[in-house]
Amino acid sequence: MISTADFRNGVRLEIDGEPFYIVEFQHVKPGKGGAFVRTKLKSYKTGNVLDRTFRSGEKFDEPELEEREMQFLYASGDQYTFMDTDTYEQFTYDKAHLGENADLLKEDMQVKILVYHHAPLAVELPIFIELKVVDADPGIRGDTASGGSKPAKVETGATIKVPLYLEVGETIKIDTRTRAYVERVR
């Protein structure tokens, strides 16, 4: 059981039979009445954010979430195939169930898949990944001085905002938490 005293960003709760995690929380002690906690909760299933207020001392169940270490093997249409690195079993999941970072998956990448009642909820990628730029507008002389960014397609099919001077064929480092360009690798 999780109490409101245990609330931290990222703590997982089960509310109304659905798994959530805390995005933001604030303990409030008014002059009159009992203390309470304001929270923003994000649903693992739908991605919706809820604003909820709980009385201090309320208790919640912890969702039965399982993190599995897996290796991404290949994608076939909207079906993504992974191999459990412990049992060598292969699992095929629908892209829609893997969360917003599914388009950053590269073959042979080691990932953690969050599973709830035998169904995947999200893919947790390494914090930084390196991908090759396969399509981008050409850099124009003088663009680097003014700064700015342009969309570029990487080898996995995802579109990332990159600086204007980057060319096709260059490898870049991406922060998977924000989907932001970090630096040029080569």
C-alpha positions as CSV (number, residue, x, y, z in Angstrom):
1,M,0.0,0.0,0.0
2,I,1.2,3.5,-0.8
3,S,0.2,6.4,1.5
4,T,0.0,10.1,0.5
5,A,3.2,10.6,2.7
6,D,5.1,8.3,0.1
7,F,4.1,10.5,-2.8
8,R,7.0,11.5,-5.1
9,N,7.2,12.2,-8.8
10,G,7.1,9.0,-10.7
11,V,5.4,6.9,-7.9
12,R,3.0,4.4,-9.4
13,L,-0.6,4.1,-8.1
14,E,-3.7,2.1,-9.0
15,I,-6.8,4.2,-9.0
16,D,-10.2,2.8,-10.1
17,G,-8.4,-0.3,-11.4
18,E,-6.1,1.6,-13.8
19,P,-2.4,2.2,-13.4
20,F,-1.2,5.8,-13.0
21,Y,2.0,7.6,-12.1
22,I,2.5,10.9,-10.4
23,V,3.7,13.7,-12.6
24,E,3.4,16.5,-10.0
25,F,2.3,16.7,-6.4
26,Q,1.9,19.3,-3.7
27,H,1.2,18.8,0.1
28,V,-1.2,21.5,1.3
29,K,-1.8,22.3,5.0
30,P,-4.6,25.0,5.2
31,G,-5.1,27.0,8.4
32,K,-8.5,25.3,8.9
33,G,-9.3,21.7,8.2
34,G,-7.2,18.7,7.4
35,A,-4.1,18.5,5.2
36,F,-4.5,17.3,1.6
37,V,-2.4,16.5,-1.4
38,R,-3.0,17.9,-4.9
39,T,-1.6,15.7,-7.7
40,K,-1.4,15.4,-11.4
41,L,-1.6,11.8,-12.4
42,K,-0.8,10.4,-15.9
43,S,-2.5,7.2,-17.1
44,Y,-0.2,4.5,-18.4
45,K,-3.0,3.2,-20.6
46,T,-4.4,6.3,-22.2
47,G,-1.8,9.0,-21.5
48,N,-4.4,11.3,-20.1
49,V,-3.5,13.6,-17.2
50,L,-5.8,13.9,-14.3
51,D,-5.9,16.5,-11.5
52,R,-6.9,14.8,-8.3
53,T,-7.0,15.9,-4.6
54,F,-6.6,13.3,-1.8
55,R,-6.9,13.7,1.9
56,S,-3.7,13.3,3.8
57,G,-3.2,9.7,5.0
58,E,-5.2,8.0,2.2
59,K,-3.8,4.7,1.0
60,F,-3.6,3.3,-2.5
61,D,-2.8,-0.1,-4.1
62,E,0.4,-0.4,-6.0
63,P,-0.3,-1.6,-9.6
64,E,1.0,-5.0,-10.6
65,L,3.5,-3.6,-13.1
66,E,6.4,-5.7,-14.3
67,E,9.5,-4.4,-16.0
68,R,11.0,-6.8,-18.5
69,E,14.5,-6.4,-20.0
70,M,14.0,-7.1,-23.7
71,Q,15.9,-6.7,-27.0
72,F,14.1,-5.2,-30.0
73,L,14.4,-7.5,-32.9
74,Y,12.3,-6.1,-35.8
75,A,9.2,-4.3,-36.8
76,S,6.7,-5.6,-39.4
77,G,4.1,-2.9,-40.2
78,D,2.6,-1.9,-36.8
79,Q,3.8,-5.2,-35.1
80,Y,7.0,-4.9,-33.1
81,T,8.8,-8.1,-32.1
82,F,11.0,-8.3,-28.9
83,M,13.0,-11.0,-27.2
84,D,13.1,-11.4,-23.5
85,T,16.8,-11.4,-22.6
86,D,16.2,-13.9,-19.7
87,T,14.0,-16.5,-21.2
88,Y,14.7,-15.9,-24.9
89,E,11.0,-15.9,-25.6
90,Q,9.8,-13.7,-28.4
91,F,6.8,-11.3,-28.0
92,T,5.0,-9.3,-30.6
93,Y,3.3,-6.1,-29.6
94,D,1.1,-3.6,-31.4
95,K,2.8,-0.2,-31.9
96,A,-0.1,1.6,-30.3
97,H,0.5,-0.2,-27.0
98,L,4.2,0.7,-26.8
99,G,3.9,4.5,-26.1
100,E,5.1,7.6,-27.9
101,N,8.8,6.5,-28.2
102,A,8.1,3.4,-30.3
103,D,9.3,5.2,-33.4
104,L,12.8,5.6,-31.9
105,L,13.4,1.8,-31.6
106,K,16.4,0.5,-33.5
107,E,17.1,-3.1,-34.2
108,D,19.1,-4.9,-31.4
109,M,18.4,-2.1,-28.9
110,Q,18.1,-3.1,-25.3
111,V,14.9,-1.7,-23.7
112,K,12.6,-2.2,-20.7
113,I,9.0,-2.9,-21.4
114,L,6.4,-2.1,-18.7
115,V,3.8,-4.9,-18.6
116,Y,0.4,-4.7,-16.8
117,H,-1.7,-7.8,-16.7
118,H,0.3,-9.4,-19.6
119,A,-0.2,-6.3,-21.9
120,P,2.5,-3.8,-22.6
121,L,2.0,-0.3,-21.5
122,A,5.2,1.5,-22.5
123,V,8.7,1.1,-23.8
124,E,11.5,2.6,-21.7
125,L,14.4,3.4,-24.0
126,P,18.0,4.2,-22.9
127,I,18.2,7.9,-22.0
128,F,20.5,8.7,-24.9
129,I,20.5,7.0,-28.3
130,E,22.5,7.5,-31.4
131,L,20.6,7.5,-34.8
132,K,21.6,8.4,-38.3
133,V,19.9,11.3,-40.2
134,V,18.4,9.9,-43.4
135,D,16.4,12.9,-44.6
136,A,16.7,16.6,-44.0
137,D,16.6,19.9,-45.9
138,P,20.1,20.9,-47.0
139,G,22.0,23.4,-44.9
140,I,22.3,26.8,-46.5
141,R,25.5,28.8,-46.0
142,G,25.0,31.4,-43.3
143,D,22.3,29.4,-41.4
144,T,24.6,28.5,-38.6
145,A,25.1,32.1,-37.4
146,S,21.4,32.7,-36.9
147,G,20.7,29.4,-35.1
148,G,17.3,27.8,-35.5
149,S,16.2,24.3,-36.2
150,K,14.7,22.1,-38.9
151,P,12.9,18.8,-38.9
152,A,15.0,15.8,-39.8
153,K,14.0,12.1,-40.3
154,V,16.2,9.6,-38.6
155,E,16.8,5.9,-39.6
156,T,13.9,4.6,-37.5
157,G,11.4,6.9,-39.2
158,A,11.0,9.4,-36.4
159,T,11.2,13.1,-37.0
160,I,13.4,15.1,-34.7
161,K,14.2,18.9,-34.7
162,V,17.9,19.4,-35.4
163,P,20.1,22.5,-35.9
164,L,20.1,24.0,-39.5
165,Y,23.7,22.9,-40.2
166,L,23.1,19.1,-39.9
167,E,23.3,17.1,-43.2
168,V,22.0,13.8,-44.3
169,G,24.3,10.9,-43.2
170,E,25.4,12.4,-39.9
171,T,24.8,10.6,-36.7
172,I,23.2,12.4,-33.8
173,K,22.6,11.8,-30.1
174,I,18.9,12.1,-29.0
175,D,17.5,12.5,-25.4
176,T,14.6,10.0,-25.4
177,R,12.9,11.7,-22.5
178,T,12.3,14.9,-24.4
179,R,12.9,13.6,-28.0
180,A,15.4,16.4,-28.4
181,Y,18.7,16.7,-30.3
182,V,21.7,16.7,-28.0
183,E,24.8,16.7,-30.1
184,R,26.4,15.5,-33.4
185,V,28.3,12.3,-32.8
186,R,30.5,12.0,-35.9
